Amino acid sequence: MGNKLKGKQVSNAYSIDRTDLLILSLLQGDGRMSNVELARRVNLSPSPCLERVRRLEALGLIAGYSARLDAAALGFGTSAFIQVTLDRTTAEVFDRFRDEVVQIPEVSECHMVAGGFDYLLKLRLTGMDAYRMVLARIVDLPGVAQTHTYVVIEAVKEDRGLPLGG
């Protein structure tokens, strides 16, 4: 498989092997796959396969299961990224900003970054009118000194999970 994760110890009692990586890769692609189908695809019987999945869940390697939605079909066809620069870089300002930004539902991702600004936000929006209203909320967040927005014209590649190689 050539993956750096193979054989990685994730707890005192368990390390990831090739079968675990394949299970994770398959479930990442289709979280609704039945245990019987998963077991068939990883060449295990259903009971040991289910034990592995439960162990991977217990270890926190499987954080949850969800459906991938079609944003445009649901009216959220506009995406934008906003760079946020804070007026001060103190723990208090970071905490206040974080506590407030997570309350804005249109912010689908928020990352503290190193470089020329402090945070990068990804927004999913119904259109430019919605963007204007969300931007007004963001610029009023605690500590925000400056923003720069980049509206997405075309999504060339979107997150489809981790490159596990399975």
C-alpha positions in Angstrom: 0.0 0.0 0.0 3.0 2.3 0.5 1.1 4.4 3.1 3.0 6.0 6.0 0.1 5.2 8.3 0.5 1.4 8.0 1.6 0.0 11.3 1.1 3.3 13.1 0.4 2.8 16.8 -2.8 4.7 17.8 -3.0 3.4 21.4 -0.9 1.2 23.7 -2.8 -1.9 22.6 -3.6 -1.3 18.9 -1.9 -0.2 15.7 -3.4 0.4 12.3 -2.8 -2.3 9.7 -3.5 -2.5 6.0 -7.0 -3.9 6.7 -7.9 -1.0 9.0 -6.7 1.5 6.4 -8.9 -0.3 3.8 -11.9 -0.2 6.1 -11.4 3.5 6.8 -10.9 4.3 3.1 -14.1 2.3 2.1 -16.2 3.8 4.8 -14.9 7.3 4.0 -16.2 6.8 0.4 -19.5 5.2 1.5 -20.4 5.5 5.1 -23.7 3.6 4.4 -22.0 0.5 3.2 -23.4 -2.5 5.0 -21.0 -4.5 7.3 -21.6 -7.6 5.1 -20.4 -5.7 2.0 -17.5 -4.0 3.9 -16.4 -7.4 5.2 -16.5 -8.9 1.7 -14.4 -6.1 0.3 -11.8 -6.3 3.0 -11.8 -10.2 2.9 -13.0 -10.7 6.4 -16.1 -12.4 7.8 -18.7 -10.0 9.1 -18.2 -10.4 12.8 -14.4 -9.6 12.9 -15.0 -6.8 10.4 -17.7 -5.3 12.7 -15.3 -5.6 15.7 -12.6 -3.7 13.7 -15.1 -0.9 12.8 -16.2 -0.6 16.4 -12.6 -0.5 17.6 -11.8 2.2 15.0 -14.8 4.2 16.3 -13.7 3.7 19.9 -10.2 4.9 19.1 -11.7 8.1 17.5 -10.4 7.3 14.1 -14.0 7.3 12.8 -15.4 10.6 14.1 -18.9 10.1 12.7 -21.0 9.4 9.7 -22.9 11.9 7.5 -24.5 12.4 4.1 -22.8 14.6 1.5 -25.4 17.1 0.3 -25.6 18.9 -3.0 -25.2 22.5 -1.9 -26.4 24.1 -5.2 -29.5 21.9 -5.4 -30.4 23.0 -1.8 -29.9 26.7 -2.7 -26.4 27.2 -1.3 -24.6 27.5 -4.6 -22.4 30.5 -3.7 -19.2 29.8 -1.8 -16.7 32.4 -0.6 -13.5 32.4 1.4 -12.8 35.3 3.8 -9.4 36.1 5.2 -9.7 37.7 8.6 -7.0 39.8 10.3 -7.5 40.6 13.9 -6.5 43.8 15.6 -4.5 42.0 18.2 -3.2 38.4 18.5 -3.8 37.6 22.1 -5.4 34.5 23.6 -8.4 36.6 24.7 -9.0 38.0 21.2 -8.6 34.6 19.6 -11.1 33.0 22.1 -13.7 35.8 21.7 -13.5 35.6 17.9 -13.7 31.7 18.0 -16.7 31.8 20.3 -18.6 34.2 18.1 -17.7 32.9 14.6 -18.9 29.3 15.4 -22.4 30.9 15.9 -22.7 32.0 12.2 -24.3 29.1 10.4 -23.1 30.2 6.9 -19.5 29.7 8.1 -18.9 26.1 7.1 -15.2 26.1 8.1 -13.0 28.3 10.1 -9.2 27.8 10.3 -6.6 29.7 12.3 -3.7 30.0 10.0 0.0 31.1 10.0 1.0 33.8 7.6 -0.3 37.2 6.5 -3.7 37.0 8.2 -5.2 35.1 11.2 -8.2 33.1 10.1 -9.6 31.7 6.8 -13.3 31.2 6.7 -15.3 29.2 4.2 -18.9 30.3 3.6 -21.8 28.5 2.0 -24.4 31.0 0.9 -27.7 31.4 -1.0 -26.3 34.3 -3.0 -24.6 37.7 -2.8 -27.4 39.2 -0.7 -26.7 36.6 1.9 -23.0 37.2 1.6 -23.5 40.9 2.3 -25.5 40.1 5.5 -22.9 37.6 6.7 -20.0 39.9 6.0 -21.7 42.6 8.2 -21.8 40.0 11.0 -18.1 39.0 10.5 -16.7 42.5 10.4 -18.5 43.2 13.7 -16.9 40.2 15.4 -14.6 40.9 18.4 -11.1 41.9 17.3 -11.7 41.9 13.5 -9.5 44.6 11.9 -9.6 43.7 8.3 -11.2 41.2 5.8 -10.6 40.1 2.2 -13.2 38.1 0.4 -12.7 35.7 -2.5 -15.9 34.4 -4.2 -15.6 31.0 -5.7 -16.3 30.9 -9.5 -15.8 27.2 -9.9 -15.1 24.4 -7.4 -12.4 22.4 -9.2 -11.9 19.9 -6.3 -13.7 19.7 -3.0 -12.8 17.7 0.1 -13.5 14.0 -0.4 -11.6 12.8 2.7 -8.1 11.8 3.6 -5.7 10.3 1.1 -5.5 6.9 2.8 -4.6 5.0 -0.4 -7.2 2.4 0.0 
